[in-house]
Amino acid sequence: MNNTTAAPARGIWKVIAASSVGTLIEWYDFYIFGSLATVIANQFFPKTNPTAALLSTLATFAAGFIVRPFGALVFGRLGDLIGRKYTFLLTLVLMGGSTFAIGLVPGYERIGFAAPLLVLLLRLLQGLALGGEYGGAATYVAEHAPANKRGYYTSWIQTTATLGLFLSLGVILLTRHSLDPDMETSIRKFNDWGWRIPFWVSILLVGVSVYIRLKMNESPLFAKLKSEGKTSANPLKESFGHKANLKMVLLALFGATMGQGVVWYTGQFYAQSFIENVCKIDFEQSRTILIWAILFATPLFIVFGGWSDKVGRKWIMIAGMALAITTYQYIFRQFLHFSDPATKVELTEKRKLTDTKISMLEKFPADTIRTTTSELHYEDGAVFKEIRTDTVRVSADAPTKISTNVRYVDKKLGNADYWKTVFWLFILVTYVTMVYGPIAAFLVELFPTRIRYTSMSLPYHIGNGVFGGLTPFIATLLTTIYVNNKLSGLWYPIIVAGICCIIGAVYVSNRIDPDVND
Amino acid sequence: MNTIKRLLGWIWLLLGPVTIFYLVRTAGHEIAAKPVIDTKVQWGVFIIVFVPIAIGLMIFGYYGIKGEYDQLPEDSSQL
């Protein structure tokens, strides 16, 4: 784009603010569902098997991601036909309405299978809306930005995905703490009905954002094309039916967005799931660790986006992927190490027995199961909950312990290990900023204005929605297949990012397009 | 570099069917080992989603072999 069509300096910040606030809210809407996966599983899915319930929720989560490419097609086409402004207004309303409605759906115990079905449908609507949002916002900002600062300005849009997660975690923690003066009662109320509040909050945020966006003008490049009657009559056919453009769509997917998606979701989602479900670090700590890491790393989106205006987009993204591939195993091993009781020295005088339960086995009346829960304190300040399960056979002579199972849950790390975990998670999120900061500018520069919304949205949402969005699900699945290796889940992002890294390094150009006004 | 692009094209072209074969085989094993609705849905979704992507990778490889990526377009008139 030449500088004559770029918005004046003050105008561009209004454009960024209007686009970013809406996109941030969409991400907030999308993430509260994922962040509350366990609570939602209890509310909407049969409780016969907790793992099945959690998997069902994750599957719903994945469904939200899988439909994103379809949203990209539907709304991308609209955006190239009627304009960017009204299309991403529509996606915002659709997203806000679905999120609010999820907060209203009665639980499984009240309306049976209609509950999970309604949630699934609303989740699909969320996915569709999100599929249409990002391409619009990125295109809108890029088409207002001067050529020499396209990476810098569009990187503000890139921060919204991370800040949306940050906001969702903040609202969840705040709600969880504020429903009752007594902490345990507050958490119980939150799990019972308070989880709905973060969903309801969305409607207020969306109202504000719609108001801001209504005041914005159409993208100058699109408005110019429209006034000249040069908009595409069939953006889908032009984007994917013509070899010359299809090859660029495939290059964008396999050489950039596929790897970017898995690096992003590994750094921000699988890492949190790993810390909470594999390392068994307690609910609050696992979230505050992520909040700190995100807070420290978020400015780097802008740094890498701005830097890409000087050195090109390609090598920053490739470096992020390469670093991720080579260090994932080490970093996740550190998470296991910090939460391993075998590496700590217990202060045995502080050990506190908190609960004891004895139950009989119906099939083996001679056996009883004794479950004792204790609070263990360690020298480094860590506090772990130990659950010891002894199976005891009561015979005529004396009771004999025939098996013992010990597991540690609700681990609260000591100060040093807590901050070391924050540091390593910060490194993971830094990789995210490297691959994600420059990508909007990269995608915008690949495609012409008349089909830009459609062409860039699809590879972005296949890369992020399918490859990225399924990362926590596939990684968790791999750990259930290869049960002896807790790090086996990492092979999925490592392989996908590895292929993308090679394709990106060999095929993608590092050229910064001086003119996107075509 | 163009020679490398074309040679690697063969790898992407072959990686597509290999991925599809491995995906379908693993899905078959997993469903046979645990024939419940959750397993069927999960692996069904994976196949529906990843098979078209693998076909896309094959097309990408084919374009690579044909030299479509030897010279990338520098403006929209070349698209």
Contacts between the chains, C-beta under 8 A, distances in Angstrom:
chain1	res1	chain2	res2	distance
A	52	B	38	5.8
A	55	B	38	5.9
A	55	B	42	7.5
A	56	B	38	7.0
A	59	B	38	7.7
A	59	B	41	6.6
A	59	B	42	6.6
A	59	B	45	7.4
A	62	B	45	7.0
A	63	B	45	8.0
A	66	B	45	6.8
A	66	B	49	5.9
A	242	B	79	7.6
A	243	B	63	7.8
A	243	B	68	7.5
A	244	B	73	7.1
A	244	B	78	7.4
A	244	B	79	4.6
A	245	B	79	5.4
A	246	B	59	7.7
A	247	B	60	7.7
A	247	B	63	5.0
A	247	B	68	5.1
A	247	B	69	7.0
A	248	B	72	8.0
A	248	B	73	7.4
A	248	B	79	7.1
A	250	B	56	5.9
A	250	B	59	6.4
A	250	B	60	4.3
A	250	B	63	7.1
A	251	B	60	7.3
A	251	B	69	6.9
A	251	B	72	7.9
A	253	B	56	7.0
A	254	B	12	7.5
A	254	B	56	7.7
A	254	B	57	6.3
A	254	B	60	5.5
A	447	B	79	7.9
A	448	B	76	3.6
A	448	B	79	6.2
A	449	B	76	7.9
A	462	B	53	6.8
A	466	B	49	5.6
A	466	B	50	7.8
A	466	B	53	7.0
A	470	B	49	7.8
A	474	B	46	7.9
A	477	B	42	7.2
A	481	B	30	7.6
A	499	B	15	7.7
A	502	B	8	7.3
A	503	B	8	7.8
A	503	B	12	7.5
A	503	B	60	7.9
A	506	B	1	7.2
A	506	B	4	6.0
A	506	B	5	5.9
A	506	B	8	6.1
A	507	B	5	6.1
A	507	B	64	7.3
A	507	B	69	5.0
A	509	B	72	4.9
A	511	B	72	7.9
A	511	B	74	7.1
A	513	B	74	7.8
A	513	B	75	7.8
A	515	B	75	6.9
A	518	B	75	5.6
A	518	B	76	4.0
A	518	B	77	7.3
